[in-house]
Each structure stands twice: as structure tokens, then as C-alpha cells.
Amino acid sequence: MSNKRNFFYKLPPEYRYIARRIYYFPIDFYEKITGKRGKGVPSRGEIFIGSGDFEKQGKHQVELLKKYASLKPDDKVLDVGSGIGRTAFALTKYLNANGKYEGFDVVKKGVDWCNKNINSKFPNFNFKFVPLNNELYNSYSEKAVDFKFPYENDKFQKVYLFSVFTHMKIEDIKNYISEIHRVLEKDGVCLATFFIYDKDADLTQFPGFKFPVLKDRYRLIDDKVEEANIAIEKDYLSEMIQKSGLEVVDYVKGFWSDFTLDKNGIDFQDIAIMRKA
Ligand SMILES: C[S@@+](CC[C@H](N)C(=O)[O-])C[C@H]1O[C@@H](n2cnc3c(N)ncnc32)[C@H](O)[C@@H]1O
């Protein structure tokens, strides 16, 4: 693990937001006075969901949804872990007035930013804050393991999660997968990214994260911050999905485990595509 990342995970969640604002202050200031930041895009210090180009990554995510989840402009979609609106921002250029977007997240700053900057211009995009604990992002006490998504049954045609299940505990993931089954309509599709490995894989040979902390059928990047990053054994994940009533349509390998893969049309993380039969 890089020293920068190591240091970052040692900070309490609230301090991580401050550290980011300070770290990016010079470039944010420069981009502000030169007008280099894209219109309507949050500053780097505000983007708590990881580095990388906000607009480019959002467009990439929408392309993945079109390609693997057959996303349509008039779909009703649920974005679980909507962050600071990276995918939603790109989706505002794709979903039409008949389409409907709902997103929720455990970081109030992100949800507030989205309501102020996206919902105010696109009323068919709604964002909800849910105060659930995630030790990487906050210090709330309520757990995600029993959380019931605030939506009716069979409401969505598409549900997606980009880089969210990679930051959750196993029991929480199981609950979320069964909630996704509940809120998807029949034949609805869920696209979710994970770090997935085969049981016999030697992760020490992987070029990116090596997940050194071995648990029962899953692995962690950091023992102290369990939600920093999690990788799940493929058979175990398939069992969880099937148990929820969803079926696995396909897995698409990400390049985190193999830098020689052609990056076109895939993601850094692995993708699981699931369907409600
Ligand atoms: C790496 S960020 C990705 C954000 C967004 N999906 C994107 O791609 O821009 C992970 C997000 O998951 C959210 N998150 C973590 N635990 C969650 C939970 N139990 N329910 C909903 N969101 C959660 C975090 O607050 C954070 O916004």
C-alpha cells in the first residue's frame, strides 16, 4: 500500500475530508482563477470519492451501464452510493425527461452537493442522505446490515453501484444485494463493481492491490479500516447473489488484477451483472 494511502487511512473520517481540502487547495485555487475546472464540476478538494478525472470517469461509467446493463434514456435507475454525483452528473446528459434517477449515500456533504448542483437543474434526479456507518467515510453508529432501502418493491429497471461494494462489510453487502432484488422490477438489471478473485489465485502476483489480510472467503487491504477495500472470492459472491434471488448474468474482469488487459470497455474493478428473473 502506498505511504500516502496508508497515512490517509490512519486519519479519522472527518479529518480525511479536511486533509483532502488542504492537499488540493493549490490546484483548486489555480483551476478556479484560470477557469480550468469543468462547468458544474466539484473542486478536487470536495471530491471525496477518489482521484481521477470526475467528468471522464462519470462518462465511462455511463458507457459501462449502456454496454452491460442496456441502460436506456427513459429508465428508472437507482444509484446506490451516489457519492458526489460523478455518475449522476454524466447521466444528466443521457437520461431524458421520462427517465428517473434516485441516488442515496452515507456522506451528507456529497448528497447536499448533488441536491444543490444537480437536483436544482434536473428535478427528475433525487438524492437522499442515509446516516449509516462506514468507517472509511463517517462515524455514525447505525449499521447497513439491517438497512431497508427507502423505496418500494419493484420500482427500478436498473440499479448500479460503482466502487461501493468494494468499501462495505460482507454482511452489509449481503443485505444490500437482497434489497436490490426487492427494489428491482422483473427482468431489471443490476451492475455492480467488486474486486473478485478466484479461490486459488495468488494475489501477491497481482500488479495493483494485493489484499494481504486474509479472512474467510474474502480479503482486505487494511485490517484496521475494514471498509478501506475488500476483495471477494468469486464462488462466495455467486452464492450471495443467487441466495438473494438474483441471477448472475456475467462477470467482466477489471484490470486491477491484470494490467495487460485491453482497458477499452472495462473498468479498473471487476463488474458483476445481475438480473431479477
Ligand atoms: C468510492 S465512492 C464511489 C461513489 C460513486 N459511486 C462514484 O462512482 O462516484 C464510494 C461511495 O459509497 C458510499 N457508501 C459507503 N457505504 C455505503 C452504504 N452503506 N450505503 C450507501 N453508500 C455507501 C460512500 O459514501 C461513497 O460515496
The ligand as a MOL file (V3000), in Angstrom:
LIG
                    3D

  0  0  0     0  0            999 V3000
M  V30 BEGIN CTAB
M  V30 COUNTS 27 29 0 0 0
M  V30 BEGIN ATOM
M  V30 1 C -15.5700 5.2520 -3.9230 0
M  V30 2 S -17.0340 6.0940 -3.5890 0 CHG=1
M  V30 3 C -17.9150 5.9080 -5.1280 0
M  V30 4 C -19.0150 6.9120 -5.2920 0
M  V30 5 C -19.7990 6.8080 -6.5970 0
M  V30 6 N -20.4520 5.5350 -6.7260 0
M  V30 7 C -18.9280 7.0990 -7.7830 0
M  V30 8 O -18.5470 6.1810 -8.5090 0
M  V30 9 O -18.5800 8.2510 -7.9480 0 CHG=-1
M  V30 10 C -17.9530 5.0130 -2.5180 0
M  V30 11 C -19.2530 5.6270 -2.0450 0
M  V30 12 O -20.0100 4.6580 -1.3380 0
M  V30 13 C -20.6680 5.3260 -0.2940 0
M  V30 14 N -21.0960 4.3280 0.6980 0
M  V30 15 C -20.3330 3.6570 1.5660 0
M  V30 16 N -21.0790 2.8410 2.3150 0
M  V30 17 C -22.3580 2.9910 1.8940 0
M  V30 18 C -23.5960 2.4190 2.2750 0
M  V30 19 N -23.6930 1.5180 3.2410 0
M  V30 20 N -24.7060 2.8070 1.6120 0
M  V30 21 C -24.6400 3.7340 0.6130 0
M  V30 22 N -23.4850 4.3160 0.2250 0
M  V30 23 C -22.3620 3.9500 0.8540 0
M  V30 24 C -19.6230 6.3060 0.1850 0
M  V30 25 O -20.1410 7.3240 0.9830 0
M  V30 26 C -19.0620 6.8070 -1.1290 0
M  V30 27 O -19.7830 7.8950 -1.6120 0
M  V30 END ATOM
M  V30 BEGIN BOND
M  V30 1 1 1 2
M  V30 2 1 2 3
M  V30 3 1 2 10
M  V30 4 1 3 4
M  V30 5 1 4 5
M  V30 6 1 5 6
M  V30 7 1 5 7
M  V30 8 2 7 8
M  V30 9 1 7 9
M  V30 10 1 10 11
M  V30 11 1 11 12
M  V30 12 1 11 26
M  V30 13 1 12 13
M  V30 14 1 13 14
M  V30 15 1 13 24
M  V30 16 1 14 15
M  V30 17 1 14 23
M  V30 18 2 15 16
M  V30 19 1 16 17
M  V30 20 1 17 18
M  V30 21 2 17 23
M  V30 22 1 18 19
M  V30 23 2 18 20
M  V30 24 1 20 21
M  V30 25 2 21 22
M  V30 26 1 22 23
M  V30 27 1 24 25
M  V30 28 1 24 26
M  V30 29 1 26 27
M  V30 END BOND
M  V30 END CTAB
M  END
